[in-house]
Amino acid sequence: MSAKVRIPTQLRTLTNGQPEVEVEGASVGEALKALDSQFPGMGERLFDENGALRRFVNVFLADEDVRFLEGLETPVQGGQTLSIVPAVAGG
């Protein structure tokens, strides 16, 4: 399945400035791994050493946080949009 991935400003240096890219993947995890294949270095920003999403990285599929769905196993339908949203800290 083809999906669009919205890239946050902080990671656009890895996508040559592109704010949105198209990837293939039947699940959120496959789509993000495809993103890393197209744009090396993306994976280490998104995944920890165990292959899980980093604590400070939020991924939304059609405005739903994938952590509250099926995580990286969440199915992706053709044409859906994934948004990578870095957590914001402060106070």
KEKE-920684 format. One record per residue: residue in three letters; y, x, z of N, C-alpha, C, O in turn. Coordinates in pm, whole numbers. Example, Ala and Ser with C-alpha at 12.3 -4.5 7.8 and 13.67 -1.06 7.14 Angstrom:
<fibas>
Ala:-569:1319:780:-450:1230:780:-330:1320:780:-332:1424:846
Ser:-225:1285:708:-106:1367:714:3:1290:787:114:1341:804
</fibas>
This chain:
<fibas>
Met:-118:84:0:0:0:0:125:88:0:129:193:64
Ser:221:44:-70:347:117:-74:443:56:28:455:-66:39
Ala:510:142:103:607:96:203:731:182:195:725:297:151
Lys:842:126:237:966:203:247:980:253:390:943:183:485
Val:1032:374:404:1056:430:537:1204:464:546:1257:542:466
Arg:1271:405:643:1412:437:669:1417:561:756:1354:568:862
Ile:1493:658:710:1501:788:776:1631:797:857:1739:773:803
Pro:1621:831:986:1745:845:1065:1824:967:1020:1768:1062:965
Thr:1951:963:1044:2042:1070:1002:1991:1208:1045:1999:1303:967
Gln:1939:1220:1167:1894:1350:1220:1780:1410:1140:1761:1532:1142
Leu:1703:1329:1070:1587:1381:995:1610:1388:845:1522:1430:770
Arg:1727:1348:800:1751:1346:655:1758:1484:592:1746:1495:470
Thr:1776:1589:671:1773:1723:614:1634:1750:556:1620:1826:460
Leu:1531:1688:614:1393:1706:564:1367:1626:437:1276:1660:361
Thr:1446:1520:413:1425:1436:294:1534:1459:190:1560:1373:106
Asn:1596:1575:196:1704:1608:102:1816:1504:103:1875:1474:0
Gly:1843:1451:222:1953:1358:239:1920:1213:207:2006:1125:221
Gln:1798:1186:166:1762:1048:131:1751:962:256:1681:998:351
Pro:1820:847:259:1813:759:375:1688:672:378:1653:617:482
Glu:1622:660:264:1502:576:255:1409:638:152:1454:678:44
Val:1281:644:184:1183:698:91:1064:603:80:1043:520:169
Glu:988:614:-26:871:530:-48:746:614:-24:736:727:-72
Val:651:558:51:525:627:79:409:530:60:428:409:51
Glu:288:586:54:167:505:44:95:512:178:94:617:243
Gly:36:401:218:-43:399:341:-79:257:379:1:165:367
Ala:-204:241:425:-251:108:464:-216:78:610:-223:-37:653
Ser:-179:182:686:-141:164:826:-14:244:852:27:327:771
Val:46:219:967:166:294:1005:134:444:1012:212:526:962
Gly:21:479:1071:-17:619:1082:-35:685:947:12:797:925
Glu:-103:615:854:-121:671:719:12:688:648:34:788:580
Ala:101:591:664:232:600:599:311:718:653:376:790:577
Leu:306:739:785:381:851:844:320:985:807:392:1084:790
Lys:188:990:794:123:1114:748:159:1142:602:178:1257:563
Ala:168:1037:520:210:1053:381:355:1103:376:391:1183:289
Leu:436:1055:468:575:1101:476:578:1252:504:657:1325:444
Asp:492:1297:595:485:1440:627:434:1520:508:476:1633:487
Ser:342:1462:430:292:1532:311:402:1551:207:412:1656:145
Gln:484:1447:189:594:1455:93:707:1544:144:772:1615:66
Phe:729:1540:275:841:1613:334:790:1694:453:801:1650:568
Pro:734:1814:426:677:1897:532:776:1920:646:895:1943:624
Gly:723:1914:768:806:1931:887:833:1798:955:869:1795:1073
Met:817:1689:882:842:1558:939:740:1527:1049:775:1473:1155
Gly:614:1561:1024:508:1533:1121:532:1593:1257:511:1528:1359
Glu:576:1717:1261:597:1781:1391:715:1718:1468:722:1729:1590
Arg:805:1654:1397:914:1582:1463:869:1445:1516:925:1394:1612
Leu:766:1387:1450:721:1252:1485:603:1249:1582:596:1163:1670
Phe:510:1345:1566:385:1343:1643:378:1456:1744:429:1565:1720
Asp:313:1428:1859:290:1533:1957:162:1609:1921:102:1583:1817
Glu:122:1702:2007:5:1786:1976:-126:1706:1973:-226:1755:1921
Asn:-126:1584:2028:-245:1498:2026:-245:1400:1909:-338:1320:1896
Gly:-141:1404:1825:-134:1314:1712:-73:1178:1744:-71:1089:1659
Ala:-23:1163:1866:44:1037:1905:193:1048:1873:247:1158:1860
Leu:259:933:1861:404:937:1841:469:1002:1962:430:977:2075
Arg:568:1084:1937:642:1145:2047:713:1036:2127:748:931:2074
Arg:732:1063:2257:794:965:2347:929:917:2297:963:799:2312
Phe:1007:1007:2239:1145:974:2202:1157:922:2058:1268:907:2007
Val:1044:896:1994:1047:843:1858:996:699:1861:884:673:1906
Asn:1077:607:1812:1037:468:1801:1019:436:1653:1100:477:1569
Val:914:364:1622:888:322:1484:877:170:1482:802:110:1559
Phe:954:111:1394:955:-34:1380:900:-72:1243:932:-9:1143
Leu:818:-175:1241:767:-232:1117:822:-373:1110:789:-459:1191
Ala:908:-396:1011:971:-529:997:1033:-572:1130:1010:-685:1176
Asp:1110:-485:1192:1184:-511:1316:1097:-528:1440:1147:-571:1544
Glu:968:-494:1433:879:-500:1550:838:-358:1587:792:-282:1502
Asp:855:-323:1715:815:-191:1764:663:-180:1752:590:-261:1809
Val:614:-79:1679:470:-67:1657:393:-42:1786:272:-66:1791
Arg:461:6:1891:392:26:2019:347:-107:2078:251:-111:2156
Phe:414:-215:2041:377:-348:2091:288:-423:1991:251:-538:2015
Leu:256:-358:1881:163:-414:1783:32:-339:1800:-29:-345:1907
Glu:-13:-269:1697:-138:-193:1706:-113:-43:1698:-201:34:1660
Gly:9:-1:1732:42:140:1729:31:197:1588:70:132:1491
Leu:-24:316:1578:-38:382:1448:-140:311:1359:-143:333:1238
Glu:-224:227:1419:-325:151:1342:-268:22:1283:-339:-48:1210
Thr:-143:-10:1313:-83:-134:1263:-89:-137:1110:-41:-44:1045
Pro:-147:-242:1052:-155:-252:906:-15:-266:843:74:-329:898
Val:-1:-204:727:124:-213:651:95:-290:523:3:-256:448
Gln:174:-393:499:162:-471:376:254:-410:271:355:-349:306
Gly:221:-424:146:304:-370:38:447:-420:47:471:-540:64
Gly:540:-330:35:681:-366:34:745:-375:171:866:-396:180
Gln:667:-360:278:728:-366:412:809:-240:437:790:-137:372
Thr:899:-250:534:985:-137:568:953:-86:709:946:-163:805
Leu:934:45:719:920:113:847:1054:179:877:1116:239:790
Ser:1097:167:1001:1221:233:1044:1187:331:1155:1125:295:1255
Ile:1230:456:1136:1214:557:1242:1346:558:1319:1452:580:1262
Val:1335:533:1450:1456:525:1531:1439:618:1652:1358:591:1740
Pro:1517:727:1656:1508:816:1771:1561:742:1895:1658:667:1887
Ala:1496:766:2009:1543:707:2133:1680:765:2168:1707:883:2143
Val:1764:683:2226:1897:727:2265:1899:742:2416:1865:649:2490
Ala:1939:860:2462:1949:884:2605:2096:896:2643:2181:928:2560
Gly:2123:871:2765:2262:884:2811:2284:793:2930:2192:728:2980
Gly:2408:791:2972:2430:705:3088:2569:703:3133:2602:635:3229
</fibas>
